[in-house]
Amino acid sequence: MDTSLILQNLLTPPVLFFFLGVLAVLLGSDLEIPAPLPKLFSLYLLLAIGFKGGLELQHSGVGGPVLLTIAAAVLMSLLVPVYSFALLRWKLDGFNAAAIAATYGSISAVTFITAESFLDTLGLHHDGFMVAALALMESPAIIVGLLLVKLAVPAGGEAGQPMRWGAVLKEALLNGSVFLLVGSLVVGVLTAANNPQGAEKMLPFTDKLFYGALSFFLLDMGIVAAQRLRDLRQAGAFLIGFSLGMPLFNAVLGSLIARGLGLEAGNALLFVVLCASASYIAVPAAMRMTVPEANPSFYISTALGLTFPFNIVVGIPLYMALVNRLLP
């Protein structure tokens, strides 16, 4: 592997600000980001990436290869929870295994955004339709996770409570991050098709401010991730190994699929990142509501405390090297 890729990724401002947040916690600094701001920046990043993706999607069009790539991404979001659940059941009960499996079957939008910034730094092209894949991969994992709970614990759980499928589907399909991302994608497509001047007016907001907002958001994520490291003691060695090993396995599988789809290097990396990342916002929120028997310290600390920092610091350049090796 070319170590210069890791160094180049480490020395980008967003990743450096992530380390600054981690360092603040480790050194006992009182640095903290007021609660409304991380949520605001998260919504901004989703809006910006969705809108820009919609513009690019309109320009590139939706052909057979695009639909095939999106279908493969959705298929991965259905399959990853299944084999993750089978592995996790060796050590965990059905509730915790299903919650963690759903978390790893879903995606991290911030990891995807960081990968896009990494590609921009390298000057590698990537297409807007990958944002559509991002938007469509979150909900299936939630639904599969709840189906796994239903199968693992007949009668709806130890307490005998029936599964609230209306609430599950609403959380899976209409949670704020998915709704904003899909909605922004549609707005971008409509704007590019009917009002090019409007798209240009949005550029200062969606383009010029983006890198700074990502840096600020990753500063907060560094603080939160470092705080979650304490919960990893409860997770144990098995889950720590899972949180590092599963992204690597999914990355290899994703790279092989990307090769089979004939994706260019930039799109292939984004596809691999989608397969290798884990949700720490939407899926945990859904699991807390629908599977209260599962321990949040397990599925949040593994996804946010280990998998997320691993991916944005080491994983992205490692996956890029893997893509370069496997693609023709």
N, C-alpha and C positions, 0 to 999 in steps of 0.2 A: 504493500500500500504506500502511496505517496504521502509522506508525513507533512508535506507542505500544505495539503488540503486541510488537515486538522489545524495546523498553525494559522492558516488563512481564516478559517472559521472562528478560531479562538480569539483572534485579534479584531473581529468586527465589533463595532460599538454595541449592538444589542446583546451579544453574548458576554462582552465585558461588563455591561451593566447587570446582567444576570449574576455574574460572579460577585459584583459589588454588593448586591442584595444578600447573597449567601454569606459573604464576609461580615456584613453588618450584624447578622444573627450570631455567627460564630464568635465574634469579638464582643458581643453584648451591647452593641450600639442601640440607642433608642430610636433609630430611624424607622419610620413607618409611613405608609401611604394612606391618607384618609380614605375610609371605606367607599365612598361613592366614586372615587377617581378610577380605581382599577376596573370597575364595572363599565364606566363610561369609555375608557380606552379599549376595553374588550369589544364593546358594541361598535366603536369606531373602526377597529381593525376588521371586524366581520363585514361591516357596511362597505368599507373601501375595497376589500378583496373581492366581495361579491359583485360590486359595481364594475370594477376593472375586468373581472372575469366575464361578465355579461357583454361588455364592449368587445372583448377579444373573441368571445363565442360567436357574436353576430358577424364579425369580420371573417372568421375561419369557417363558419357554417357547421351544420350537424350532419355529417356523412356516416357511412357504415363504420369506418374505423373508430370514430368518436363514440358512437353508440356501443360498439363492442368493448371499448375501454371502460366506459361507464358501467356496462353490465358486469364486466370482470371485477370492478371495484365493489359493486354491490354484492356480488357473489362472495367475495372475500369477507365482507362484513357479516355475512350469514354463516360462513364456514369457520372463521377464527373462533367465535364463541363456542362452537360445538367441540372442536378438538381441544381447546383450552379447558373447557369444562371437564372433559374426560381425564385430562392430566391432573387437574386440581382436585378431583374427587379422590385421588389416592390419599390425600392428607386432610381434606376439608369436608365439612358437611355440605349438603345440597344448596343451602341458602348462600353461604359465602362463596362457594365454587361458582354458582351462577352469576352472582354480582360481579365478581372479578372477571369472569369470562366475558360478560357483556362489556365491561370497561375496556378490555383489550381487543374486543371485536370492533369497537367504535374508534373514533379518530380524535386527534388533538389539532384544532385549527391553528393554534399558535405555532406548533411544530411545523405544520405545513407552510405557514407564513414565513417562518425562519428559513425553511428550505428554499422558498422563492427568493428571499433576499440573498441567500448563498449562491443561487444560480445567477442572479443579477450581478453579483460580485465577480463571478467567473465569466460573465458575458454569454451564458448559455440560454438559448431560446426555450421558452415553455409556453404552452397554449392555455387559453382561458377555459377550455372545456374541462380541465382538471379540477376547476373550482366546482363544476357541476358534480363531479365524482365525490368531492369533499362533502358537498351538501347532502348527497344521497346516502352516505355511508353511516351516518349517526343513528338514524331511526331503526334500521333493521336489527342492529346489534341489541338495542333495548328490547325489542319484541322477542328476539331469540332468547335473550337472557330470562325473560319472564316465562317463556315456554319451557325452558330448562327447569326453572323452579317448579312449574306445574308437573313436569314429568318426574322430577326427583322427589317431590314431596306431594303425593296424591292427597286429594281432599283439600288442596289449597294451603296447606301448612300445618304445623304442629298445633296451632290454636284452632284449626278448623275454619278459618276465615276464607271465604271465597275470593278469588282473584278479581280485582276491580279492572276489568278489561277496558272499560270506557276511559278510565283515568290513565291506564297504561298507554292506550293509543293516542290520547290527547297529549301526554307528555312526550311520547316518541315523535309525533308528527308536528306538534305545534309549540314545542319548547322554544324559548326566545331566540337562542342562538341559531337553530335550524331555520326558524321562520324568517329572521332577519337576513341570513345568508342567502336563502332561496329567493326571498323578496328582492334583495339588492341585485341578485343575478338577473332576475326578470326585468327590473328597472334598467339595468345596464343594456340588456338586449333591446328593449323598446327605445331607449334613448339613442343608441347607435343606429337603429333602423330609421328613426323618424325625426331626430333632432340632434344632428352632429354638433351644432353650436352649443347645445346644452351640455354635451359630453365634454367639450373643451372648457367650459366654465367650471365644471366639477374638478378638473385636473389639479388645481392648486390645493384642493381639500383632500382628494383621494390619493394623490401622488406625492406632492411636495412634503406634506406633513407626515406621511406614512412611516418613514424610517425612524423619525424621532418618537412617534407614538409607540412603535414597537419596542424601542429602547426603554422607554418609561415603563411600559407594561412588563417587560422582562425583568426590570429592576424589582418590581413588586413580586413577580413570580419567583425570583431568587430568594426573597425574604420568606415567602410562603413555603417554598420547597425545603428550605433549611429548617423551618419550624416543624415540618412533617417528618424530618429525619428521625426525630425522637420516637415517633410512632412505629418505626421499623423494628424496634426491639420486640414489640408485641407480634409483629408479622412473622418473625422467625426466619431461619436460614432457607427453608424451602421456598417461601414467597419471595425472598430477596433474589434467590437464583432464578425463579420464574420471571420476575420483573426485568431481569437483564437478558435471560435466555430467550424468552418468547419474542421480543422485538427482533432479535437476530435471526431466529428461525423464520419469522414472517417476512423479514427483509429478503432473505434468500429465496423464499417462495415467490414473493412479489417480483423479484428481479427476473426469475425464470418466466413468470407470466408476462412481464413487460417485454422480454425478448421474444416470446411467442406472438405477442401483439404487434411487434415491429415498431415499438415506440422509440422516438428520438431520445437522446440522453437526458435532456431536461425534463421531459414528460415522464420518462422512466423513473427518474429520481423521485419526482412528486408521487408517482404511483407507489413506489416502494415505501416512502415516508408514510403515506396513508395506511399501508398495510402494517407498518411497524410501530405506529404510535398508539397511544391509549388515551381515552377520554378522562379528564379529571373535573369536568364541569357538568355537562348535560347528563351523562349516564349516572354518575354518582347521585345527582339530584333525583333522577328517576328511581334509582335503587332505594334511596332513603325513603321515598314516598311509598313504593310498592312492595319492597322487601325489607321491612324494619328488622327482621330477624338477622340479617347480615350485618357484620361488624364494619362500620365505615372506615375504621383505622386500617383495615386490610386493603380495601380496594382504592381508597384515596391515597394512602401513604405509598403504596407500591407504584401507582400511576404517576403521582405528582412528585413524590420524594426521590424516586430512582429512575423510572422509565423516561419521564420528561427531560430531566437534566442530562441523562445519558444520550438521548437522541439529539438534543440541540448542541451538545458540546462535542461528542465523539461520533454519534450515530450518523448524522447527516454526511460528513466527509467520508466515513467508512462506507456508507451505502453508495456514495458517488463513485468510490473506487471499485466497488462490487459491480455497479452498473457498467462502468468503463471496461471491466474485464469480461463481462458476460455478453454485452451487446456486440454484434458483428462490426 
